Amino acid sequence: MGNLNLEEAFAVFGGKPANRLHSVSAMSSAGDEMILGCLAARFRHPARGILRYEDSLSRETSRVAELRSLGEHLTRARDGDLPIRMIVINETPDAAGKLTRVIHVRIDLIGKLIEFDGERFVVDFTRKVEPARGAARK
């Protein structure tokens, strides 16, 4: 799913951003998943099948409320061992230097917070494991 606005992207995972233009995280309405807005430039592949996102809370100090909220959401994800859902934000400058955002979601990936020291955080995303066909459902 591409070319969404931030509200639409968070809604895909059942969340609502506190700030419709600048939020970088939210919790799902059930509170059982964290939703993270990830800058495309901060991804890397440390191993086959893993897409790693690394960032820090002090990266953008002009958005204090959003970063405080991100810290709270990361703490909840860490303490509750919650899965993390991904919104990808790709920012590119146009000819005049103004940033253009393209936002899409990755519904096929689930993240796990592997490090959060109150400042720096690392999330590893892997493909969702689908139940085998014909497997008994509970």
N, C-alpha and C positions, 0 to 999 in steps of 0.2 A: 504494500500500500504506500503510495508516494504522493507528494505534493499536498500534504495535510497541513492544517494550522495546528498550533500546539494543543489547543483544546480538543480537537478531533483526535489527535494522536494519543493523548492521555485517555480519552474516552474508549478507545479500542480495548484497553485493558481495565476498564471500569473505574478509572480515576478522574479526578478533576484538579487541574492545577490551581494553586492559590492566586497566581498572576497569569493571566491568559497570554501574555507576551514574553515573560521572562522566567517562569518557573522551570527548574531543572529536575524536579522530582515531585512525586506524589505517592500516596498509598491507594491501593484499590479500595473500592467502596466496602468490601468485606474485611479489609485490613490484613489480608493474608498474603499480599504481594506488594513489593515496592516497585515503582515505575521510575526509571531513570532516563533523563535526557542526556544522550552521549554525543559529544562532538566527534565527528567522523575522523578528524585528524589525530585523535588520541587512542585509536585502536592499534593493536599489533597481534601477531600470531606467535605465541611462545612455543606452541606444540601443535601437532596435527589435531584438528577437531576443536581447538580452543581459540576463541576470539577474546582477547584480553583488553579491558578498558582501565586505564590508569588516569587519575586526576587528583586534585587537591582542593580543599575548601577555600584556600586563599587565592586560587587562580583569578577570580574576578571579584575584587573587593567592592565594586560599586553597587552590587546587588546584595546587600547585607541580609535582608529578610529572606531572600530565596536561598542564600547559602546557609543561614541558620536552619531553615526548614530542611535543606538537604542533609545537614548534620544530624538532625533529629530522625529523619527517615533512615539514614545509614545506621544509626544506633539501633533503631527498631529492627531493621533487617538483620543486623549482627546478633542482637540479643535473642531474637525469635527464630533465627536460622531461616529467614524468609527468602523465597525465590525473588529474583529481580527481573523485571521485563524491560525491554529495550526500545527506546525511541532514538532514532539517529537524526542528528541535526548537522547538516552539511552547510557551512557558511563559506561563500566565495565572494570576493570583491568584484564589483562591476567596473567598467571603465572609469567611472568617477570616484571609485574607492569605497562606494557604499556597499555594505554587506547584503548579499541576497541569501536567504535561507531556504533550503529544501529540506522538508521534514518527512520522514517515513518511519514505519514501525517494522520490527522483525518479530513476527508472531511465532516463528519457528525456533527461536532461541530462548533459553532460560539461563539466567545468571545466578551466580553464587558469590557473595561477598567473601573474598579470601583474605583481605587485609583492610583494616580501618583503625588507625591510631588516633582518631580524633581530628586529623588533618588530611593525611594522604589516604586514598582508598584505591583498592584494586578489585575488579569484578571479572570473573571468568565466565564467559557465555559458551554454552554448548547446545547442540541440537536437542530438542525435546525428544524423549524416548516415547514412541507410540506403542500402545499395547499390541502384541502379536495378533494377527487375524485369527479368529476362532478361539482366542483365549477367553476363559471364563471371566465374566464381569461380576464384581461384587456389588 
